[in-house]
Amino acid sequence: MITYVKKEEIYPAFGICNSIGDIKVREDLPQNVKWFVLEHEIYHSTDTSKFWLWREIKANWCGFKQHPIGFIVTVFMSLSPYRLKLYWQRFKNNK
């Protein structure tokens, strides 16, 4: 199931996919970013890789192929301090 949710529900994430494949995408994002994030999360819903960084690379590639402008905008939006902190925490917790 795909649901568009308020920013506060999944902040600081742009989108999430839970273990049963339910996807949530923030409704406040620009449309091209929503499309990219949705493709990214759909990929996660079927990926069985164990290494988190490899999963992220593959999901980003999948989203990029479908929505390259959305990918580029997402990259720029991800340079904000709260997003960089999210990536740092994820990196520290998954070494």
N, C-alpha and C positions, 0 to 999 in steps of 0.2 A: 504494500500500500504506500502511496506517495502522498505526503501531506505538506502543505506550506504553512509555516508556523511563525509566530511573532519572534522577533530577534531574541527577546529575553528567555525564551524557552530552551534555546540551544547555544546561546552565546558562550564562548567566543567562536564556536564553530559556524561555518557557513551552511553546512549540511551534515547529516549523520545517517548511518545505516546500521540498524541493530542486528543482532545475531539471527533473527528470523527474516531479515530482508526488508523490514519496514523502513522507509526513507522519509526523513524530514529535511526540508529546505527552507531557509529563512525567506519570508515574504518581502522583506525590506530591501533585498538585493536588486541591483539593476537586472533587467530581463536577460541580457546576454550572460551575466554571471550565473543567474538561476539555471539557465540551460546547461552551462558548463558543469556546475555543481551537481545537477541532476544526473548527467552522464557519468560523472565521477562516482557518485554514490551507487548508481545502477551497476557499474563495474564491480564495486565493492560487494554488492549483494551476491555475486557469483564467484568471487575470487577465493581460492582456498590456500593461497600462499601463507606461510607462517611468519616470514620476516616483514615487519611493518613498513620499513622503508621501501622495499621492493613493491609491496602492495600499493603504496602511495605513488610511486613512479609509474606503475602500470595504469592506475586509475587516472592520473593526470594525463598520460598519453592518450588514453581512450577519450577523455573529455576534450582534449586539444584537437584530436582528429575531427570531431564533430563540430566544435565551437571554438576555433582558434582565437577569435576576438574576445570571447568570454574568458578564455584562459589568460590572455594578456591583461585584461582588466582585473581579473582575480589576483594575478601576481602583484599588480600595483596596490590593490586593496590589502594584500597580505603583508605589506611592508609597514603597517601600522604597529605601534608598540604592543598593543594587546595581542595581535596575531603572532608577532615575533616571540612574545613570551610563551604563547601556546606551543609553538614549534620547539622552543628550548626545553620546556617541561616534557614534551613528548620524547624528545631526544634523550634527555637525562633518564627518563623512566624506562626506556626501551633499549638501553645499551646492551 
